[in-house]
Amino acid sequence: MTVSDDVEPIVSGEEYQEYLRYEQYPSYYDARTGWYAWYDANKTPTGIMYLDYLLQGGLRRGEIYLVAGEAGQGKTIFALQFLKTGAEMDEPGLYITIDEPSDDVKRGVRDALGWDFSQFESQNRLVFVDLRTHFKVYAKDEKVMADPRDIARIITEYVRRHNIKRLVIDPIAPLIITSHSDILWIREYMRELVFQLKKMKDITALLTSEIPSGENKISRFGVEEYLASGVIKLELDEYKGRVFRVMFIRKMRWTPVKPIKLVFDIYYGYGIQVISPLENYLVSIDNELRQ
């Protein structure tokens, strides 16, 4: 993957001037686009420039957000970019991995994007935890479930020990019995877990959820989106033979942003970068085909 040099900025004119009125964060400069993202003490920037612009500085501090999508759509990269941005801003982050060893995650992102988190780890600005190792007894019997309060207690211990400001649970599904058919049970379990996480006040959390391939859903169990303050869905789309990645901002509570679809890609060294709003991108395809 390489960074395209011909991607035009998608903010201009009066809109761009309004954007620059906010306090600029010096280390948050994107040389490719020439944009600055503003810094707001009540927001946690994701590190995805245009997304932070739309969200007026990033995600609301102290809230819980859901990033959903089928396998391979970029959920883990989104989450790690969120934590990396925080580490660069001296906001320590905690990455809870459920179904994949953390060493595999770090090795994968290093090979794919060139991101080496070892320095952040040595400075306690990034902490990786394999949570399933705390629940080996539950792995032996899929009919037994860990109490969400126990999970929150373990997470809280890491949060306090490392002064964590950003939290990622990637993914959330393995903490719930996938064979459990009682949707009300799952809803109450998720509600209790979210409630316990929100008690940590200043912690901004991202939960990732894998959507089964081919299903027209927003999350794995169909209840996570109701409990999160915001929902972003990552998906593939196709138009006139072109296949591209789409980020759907479906819900953002307490943030004046309309639901919108953005075309994005993943670039070595940069991670996720927005290319254009979907409607503009489709027009550009039409123009290119006419030429």
N, C-alpha and C positions, 0 to 999 in steps of 0.2 A: 504494500500500500504506500502510495506517495501522496504528498500534498499538492493539489492542483494550484498552479500559479495564476490561472485565469478566472478564479471565482471572484465575482464582483461583490462588494459590500452590499448588504441588503437593508441597510439603514442609511438614510440620506435626508438632506434638506432640513426642514423644520423639526422632523422627528429626531434626527441625529443631534441637532442643537439642544433639544430637550434632554436627550440622553446625556450629553456632556455637562449639563448643569449640576448633576449630582457629584458628590465628592469622589475623586478618582483614586483608585488604589494603585500605587506605582508598580508593584510587581505583577499586576494583573493586565499586562499589555500583550495583545496578540499581534505580532509583527505581520502575520499573513493578511489580516483584514484591516489593521490599523485602528482597531477599536480599543477603547478602555471600558472596563466594567466598573461601575461605581461600587463603593463600599457602604453598606448600611448596617449599623450595629444590630438591627433587628432581623437581618437576613443572613442566610448562609449561601454564598454563591456556589453553583454546581461546577463551575469551570467550563461550562458550555456557553460561549459568549452570547449568542443571540437568545438562547433560552433565558439567561440571567437578565437580559434586557427586557424581555417580555414580562418576566416575573418581578420587574422593578427592583432588581438586586439579588434575586435568588429565592430560595425556599424560606418560609417563615421559621425563625428560630423557635425551637421547642415543640414543633409539630412532627407528625409522622406521615410519611409519603410512601406511595406504592408505585413501583416500576414493574410493569407486567409485559409479557410477550412470549411468543413461542421460543423454543430452544434456538440459540445462535443469533439472536437479534441484537445483542449488545447490552443486556441487562447488567452483567457483571462489570463490564467496562464502564458503564454509566456510574455504577456504585463506586468503583475504584477511582474514577475521575473526581467524584464528589469528595472522597476521602483525601486524595492527593492534593486537591485544591485547598482543603482545610489544613493539611500538614504544612503547605507552603505559606499559609497565613497564620501559622502557629496555633491552629485549632486541632488538638489531638483527636485522632479518629480510631474507632474500634470496628474491626471487620470480623463478624461472626459467620464462619462458614459451617454449613450443616451437612452437605453431602459430598464434599470434595476437600481433600487435605489442603491446608493453607499453603504449604510449600508448592503444591501443584498450581494453585492460583497465582502465586507470585512468579513462578517460573514461566507460566503461560503468558502473563502480561508483559514480562520482561522480553520474551522472545517475539511477541506480536507487536508491541508498541515501544520497546526500548525503555520502559519504566522500571528502574531499579529502586525498590523501596527500602533497601538495607540501611541507608543512612537515616531515613525517617524512623525506622525501627530502633536503631541504636540511640536516637535522641528521644525515644518514647513519644514521638508524634504520630506514629501508626502502630497499632497493636492488632495482631492476628490471633484468633482463637478458634480452635476446632471444638465447637460446642458439643457435638455428638459424643465425644469421649467422656463427657460428664454424665451421659445417660446410657451407658453400655447395657444396663439391665433392661432398658426399654427396647433396645435393638434385638434382644433375644425373644421378646414376646410382643408382637405387633399389636396385640389387643390391649396392652397397657400403655397409658399415656402419661408423659411428664406433666406435672401441674404447671400451668403458665406462671404462677407465682414463684415456683422454684427456678424457672428459666430467668425470670426478671431479677430474682435475687442474685444469681450468678453474674448476670450482665451488670447489675448495679455494683457489685464488688469490683469488677474491672473498671467501670466508669469512675468510681471514687479513687481507686488506686492510681489511675493514670490521668485523672482530671479530663476525662473524655468530653468532647463537645459535639462530635459527630459519630453516629452509629449506623452500621449496615448489618442487616441479617439477610444472608444470601444463600439459598432462598428460604422462604418461610414455610413452604409445604411440608418438608420432612418433620417439622415439629408437630404436625397434625397427622393422625392416622388416615391415610388416603382411602382405606377400605371402610371407614366409618360412614354410614349412610344417613345418619341423622343430621340434617342441615342445621337444625336448631342447636344441636350440641356443638357443632363446628362454629357456629356464629357466636355462641356464648364463650367458647374457648378463646376465639380470636378477640372478642370484646374484652375479656379479662386480661389477656396479654397486652393489648394496646393500652388499656387503663393503667396497668403496672408500668409500662414504658413511659407513658405521659407523666407519671408521678416524678420522673427525673427532671422535669422542668426545662432547663436550658439545653437539653440534648435534642438535636435534630436527627431524626431517624429515617432511614430508607429501608423498606422491605421489598425484596424482589419476589415475584411470583411467576412461575412458568405456566403458560396456558397450553393445554394439550393441543397438539397439531391438528389443524382443521376445524377447531371448535370456535364458534363465534361468541367468545366470552371476553371479559375484561380481566378476570383473575382465575386462579386454579379452582377455587371453591365457590366463586360467585358471591362472596360476602366481604372479602377483604376491602373492596373499593368503598364500601359504605362506612368503614371505620377509619379510613385514612383521610387526612386533610387535603391531599392532592393525589391524583392518579395520572401517570404518564404511561402510555402504551407504545411499545416499539413493535413495528411490523414491517413486512415487505409489501410493496405495491407494484403494479405493472401497468404500463400505458404505452400502447402502440409498439410493443416489443421491447420496451425498456423496463428493466427491473431495478428498483431503487428502495432504499430504506426510508421509512416514515416514522416520525415521532409525533404521536397524537396526545396533545395536552387536553385531557378529557375533563379534568376537574381540578380546581385550585380554590379551596375555601379561603375566604377573606382576602383574596387577591383579585383585583379587577382585570382579569384576562379572560377573553372569550375562548371557548374550545377552538383549537386550531391544529392543523396538521402541518408539520415541517419536514422537508426532505433533508436527510443528513447522511453523512458517511463517517467512516472510521479511518483516521490517518495515523501513520507511524509517527510517534513523537508527540502528537497532538491529542489523540483519542477521538472522541466524538466532536464533530463540527457540523453546525447547521449550514446547509447550502442555500436554501430558499424556502419560503412558504410553498406549500404544495401547488396551489393554484398558479403561482408564478412559474414554477418549474414545468408544469404541464404546457404553459404557453411557450416556454423556451424550447420544448421538444417539438411543438407544432411549427415554430419558426424555423428550427433547424431542418426539419423534414421538408418544408416548403423550399428551402434553399437548395 
